[in-house]
Structure formats: C-alpha cells, structure tokens
Amino acid sequence: MTEATTKRGALYLVPAPLDFGCEPQPPVEQSVPLGTLQAAAAITHWICENAKSARAYLKRVDAVTPLAAPLQAQQIQELPREVHKKGDHGGQFDARPLLAPALAGNDMGLLSEAGMPAVADPGSSVVRAAHELGLRVVPLSGPVSLLLALAASGLNGQNFAFVGYLPQDAAERTQRIRELEALALRTGQTQLFIETPYRNAALTQALLQALQHNTRLSIARGLTLAAADVRSNTVKGWRATPAVAADERAPAVFAIGR
C-alpha cells in the first residue's frame, strides 16, 4: 500500500432513521445503533440528498454523541437534481468530483433521507466512484426498510426482488402489477416495491383490484415508528377486512408473493 493510499479517507454509508417527514420522531438511538451514531459524529464531510435534512439528522446525532465539528462547520454536498429525478443506478452520473475531500485524506459520509443510502435511494454512483478511486467503502449498521418489511411479511425471504416504483399511469400500473404477480406465482420470488406516501392509498386499491384472490399481499407502514403497522394476508382476506385508517405520511413497503 502506497503512502498516498494510506492518506486517503474512506466512504462511510450512514443509515438514517425511517421517520423522515413523520411526527413525532422517536429518539434516533432507538433505530440507529450507537456505533453508527459515533461513526457519523466523527465525520465532517458529507454527500447527501438534501442538505437541510442532513443537518437535521446530524443535530439528532449530536444530541447523543458530540459531533467532531460544529454543525455549521460540516462540509455538506448535495447530489445534483438530475440524480434525484432520474436516479443514478445506471452509471450515467460521474460522482468522482464529489469525493475530492476523501482523496485529500478526509473520511466522508454518504447519507440519504431515510434508511440505507444507495438502496431504494440515490447514492450508488458515489459508491461506484469510490471503488473506481480505490477508496475504502464502509457500510454501517442501521435500519433498511426493505429487509424489515420482507422479514415481517411471511413471504419468501430466500428469493426476492426489489423493483422500485410502479408506473403512475393507471393502465400501465395494472399491467405491471400483473407482470410482477405472474413472476411471483411462477417462481416463488417475492416482489417488493414502494410508493410516495401520498399515493399509497391509490396503489393499495390498484393492488386489490388487479391481483388474484389467492395472491398474498403484505403492506408494512411506518416501520420502526411507534405506530408501525404490518399486515399480510391473501388478497381475498384483504378484501374481506375493512380498511384500517393509516397515516398517509408514513412510508410503506409493499410485497406480493405466494
């Protein structure tokens, strides 16, 4: 290992609580391990989705373990707007310039608004760039909504896929639901997907209309929050049970399978 390499910083993937946009927010240490909070507190250079929410998270970290630098002195870079709109999972965005502080010897943190960065959120371009630059990539422990929802669903946890968001157009969404259902029923592979919270009710209704009655549907809302709610049943069972009022602001993970 060369001297130049030893002076380089590492890229830490820092999970955030799953309570973004929710009220009230429980103490951060209830869902994020102390070791992760301590590692985050030692970092002073950040890449994030949104600087405002990143500072809000760091303020919560500081309440548990003091930050290495005052909040106003933290160096925070936002991912470009086009990354948020189009995603960065296809490799089109070159994130190497964002990692200049790491090349200069500073550890850096990658942070999303909720959960693990680069999983169901932007950030994979930053991780890819870190590998290209020979930087050490360190994922830290913390909440990952997809795995929590899968574990609580009762569906196949040995063979599963996350397929992101479904189409917003009603006809295209119905077609996609039926494609995913056919795949799940044929292979046994659980299909996981998400939606913007204010569209959760519309997606739920579309699922109950399009899916076969014996297909199993799981919806996990507000994971790690006090009002967390996970329901898993056949579509027939869902249709026979009165809808439960849910907080439309609560993020949800949907899963279908057999």
C-alpha positions in Angstrom: 0.0 0.0 0.0 1.5 3.4 -1.0 1.8 6.4 1.2 -0.7 8.2 -0.9 -3.2 5.5 -0.5 -2.8 5.4 3.3 -3.7 9.1 3.5 -6.9 8.7 1.7 -10.2 8.9 3.6 -12.9 6.2 3.5 -16.5 6.5 2.3 -19.0 5.6 5.1 -22.5 4.6 4.1 -24.5 6.0 7.0 -28.1 4.8 7.5 -30.7 7.3 8.7 -33.9 6.7 10.7 -37.0 5.7 8.8 -39.0 8.6 10.3 -38.3 11.3 7.7 -41.3 13.5 7.3 -43.1 11.8 10.2 -44.2 13.3 13.5 -43.4 12.7 16.3 -39.8 11.4 15.6 -38.6 8.9 18.2 -35.1 9.2 19.7 -32.6 8.4 17.0 -30.9 5.8 19.1 -34.0 3.7 19.1 -33.4 2.7 15.5 -29.8 3.6 14.7 -27.0 1.7 16.7 -24.8 3.7 19.0 -21.7 2.6 17.0 -23.2 4.0 13.8 -24.0 7.3 15.6 -20.5 7.5 16.9 -19.0 6.9 13.5 -21.3 9.5 12.0 -20.3 12.0 14.7 -16.6 11.7 13.7 -17.3 12.6 10.0 -17.2 16.2 8.9 -17.5 15.8 5.1 -20.8 14.6 3.6 -22.6 13.8 0.4 -26.4 13.7 0.7 -29.8 14.0 -1.0 -30.8 17.2 0.8 -28.5 19.4 2.9 -31.4 20.6 5.2 -32.4 17.1 6.2 -28.8 16.0 6.5 -28.2 18.9 9.0 -31.4 17.9 10.9 -30.1 14.3 11.2 -26.7 15.5 12.4 -28.3 17.6 15.0 -30.0 14.5 16.3 -26.7 12.6 16.2 -25.1 15.5 18.2 -27.7 15.1 20.9 -26.4 11.5 21.5 -22.7 11.8 20.8 -20.9 15.2 20.1 -20.0 16.0 16.5 -16.3 16.3 15.7 -17.1 19.8 14.2 -19.9 22.2 14.9 -23.0 21.7 12.7 -22.3 25.0 10.8 -18.8 23.8 10.0 -19.8 20.5 8.5 -18.9 20.3 4.8 -22.1 19.1 3.0 -22.5 18.4 -0.7 -25.9 17.6 -2.3 -26.3 15.2 -5.2 -27.4 17.0 -8.3 -31.1 17.5 -9.0 -30.9 15.2 -12.1 -29.8 12.4 -9.9 -33.0 12.8 -7.8 -35.2 12.9 -10.8 -33.6 10.2 -13.0 -31.7 8.2 -10.4 -28.0 7.2 -10.6 -28.2 3.5 -10.7 -27.4 3.2 -14.4 -23.9 4.6 -14.2 -24.5 7.8 -16.2 -23.6 10.2 -13.4 -19.9 10.6 -12.6 -19.6 11.2 -8.9 -15.9 11.2 -8.6 -15.6 15.0 -8.2 -17.7 14.8 -5.1 -15.1 12.6 -3.5 -12.2 15.1 -3.7 -12.2 15.5 0.1 -11.6 11.8 0.6 -8.7 11.9 -1.9 -7.3 14.7 0.3 -7.5 12.5 3.4 -10.9 13.1 4.9 -13.4 10.4 5.7 -16.7 11.1 4.1 -20.3 10.1 4.8 -23.0 9.2 2.3 -26.4 9.9 3.6 -30.0 9.5 2.3 -33.1 11.0 3.9 -34.2 7.6 5.3 -32.7 4.2 5.6 -29.5 3.0 3.8 -28.1 5.2 1.1 -27.9 3.7 -2.4 -30.7 1.2 -1.5 -34.0 2.4 -2.9 -32.4 5.8 -2.8 -29.7 7.7 -4.8 -26.1 7.1 -4.0 -24.9 4.1 -5.9 -23.0 6.4 -8.3 -21.0 7.7 -5.3 -20.2 4.2 -4.1 -19.2 3.2 -7.6 -16.9 6.2 -7.9 -15.3 5.4 -4.5 -14.4 1.9 -5.8 -13.0 3.4 -9.0 -10.8 5.8 -7.0 -9.6 3.0 -4.7 -11.3 4.3 -1.6 -12.4 2.1 1.2 -16.2 1.7 1.3 -17.6 1.1 4.8 -21.4 0.3 5.2 -22.6 1.0 8.7 -25.4 -0.9 10.5 -28.9 0.6 10.7 -32.5 0.4 9.5 -33.2 -0.9 6.0 -36.9 -0.7 5.4 -36.9 -3.3 2.6 -35.4 -6.1 4.7 -37.6 -5.2 7.7 -40.7 -5.4 5.6 -39.6 -8.6 4.0 -38.9 -10.2 7.3 -42.3 -9.2 8.7 -44.3 -10.3 5.6 -44.2 -14.0 5.9 -43.3 -14.2 2.2 -40.3 -15.9 0.7 -37.2 -14.4 2.2 -34.8 -16.7 0.3 -35.8 -15.5 -3.2 -36.9 -11.9 -3.6 -36.5 -8.8 -5.7 -36.9 -5.0 -5.2 -38.4 -3.4 -8.3 -38.6 0.2 -7.2 -41.7 2.3 -8.0 -44.6 1.2 -10.2 -45.9 3.3 -13.0 -48.2 6.2 -12.1 -50.5 5.7 -15.1 -53.4 3.5 -14.0 -53.3 1.2 -17.1 -49.5 0.8 -17.0 -49.6 0.2 -13.3 -52.2 -2.5 -13.6 -50.2 -4.2 -16.3 -47.0 -4.0 -14.2 -48.8 -5.4 -11.1 -50.0 -8.4 -13.1 -46.5 -9.0 -14.6 -45.0 -9.0 -11.1 -47.7 -11.2 -9.8 -47.2 -13.7 -12.6 -43.4 -13.8 -11.8 -44.1 -14.2 -8.1 -46.5 -17.1 -8.6 -44.4 -18.8 -11.2 -41.0 -18.6 -9.4 -41.9 -18.1 -5.8 -39.9 -14.9 -5.8 -41.3 -12.2 -3.5 -41.7 -8.8 -5.3 -41.1 -5.7 -3.2 -41.9 -2.2 -4.2 -42.5 1.3 -2.8 -44.5 4.4 -3.5 -44.6 8.0 -2.5 -46.6 8.1 0.8 -49.4 10.3 -0.5 -50.0 7.7 -3.3 -50.1 4.7 -1.0 -53.9 4.5 -0.8 -54.2 4.6 -4.6 -51.6 1.8 -5.0 -53.3 -0.3 -2.4 -56.6 0.0 -4.2 -55.0 -0.9 -7.5 -53.4 -4.0 -6.0 -56.6 -5.2 -4.6 -58.4 -4.7 -7.9 -55.6 -6.3 -10.1 -54.3 -9.2 -8.0 -55.8 -12.7 -7.9 -57.6 -13.6 -4.8 -55.1 -16.2 -3.5 -52.0 -14.0 -4.0 -50.5 -12.8 -0.8 -50.1 -9.1 -0.2 -48.1 -7.5 2.6 -48.0 -3.8 3.4 -45.6 -2.5 6.0 -46.2 1.1 7.1 -44.2 3.3 9.4 -41.5 0.7 10.2 -39.5 1.4 13.4 -42.1 4.1 14.5 -44.5 3.7 17.4 -47.4 3.5 15.1 -45.8 0.9 12.8 -48.3 -1.4 11.1 -47.6 -4.6 9.1 -50.4 -6.6 7.6 -50.0 -9.7 5.4 -52.9 -11.7 4.0 -54.3 -13.1 0.8 -56.0 -10.6 -1.4 -59.3 -12.3 -0.6 -58.6 -11.7 3.1 -57.7 -8.1 2.4 -60.9 -7.6 0.5 -63.0 -9.1 3.3 -61.4 -6.9 6.1 -62.4 -3.3 6.5 -59.6 -0.9 5.6 -57.6 0.3 8.5 -57.0 4.0 8.7 -53.3 4.7 8.1 -51.2 7.8 8.4 -50.8 8.8 4.7 -47.4 10.4 5.6 -46.0 7.1 6.8 -43.6 5.4 4.3 -44.8 2.0 3.2 -43.2 -1.1 1.6 -45.4 -3.4 -0.5 -44.7 -7.1 -1.1 -46.6 -9.7 -3.1 -45.9 -13.4 -3.4 -47.4 -16.8 -2.8 
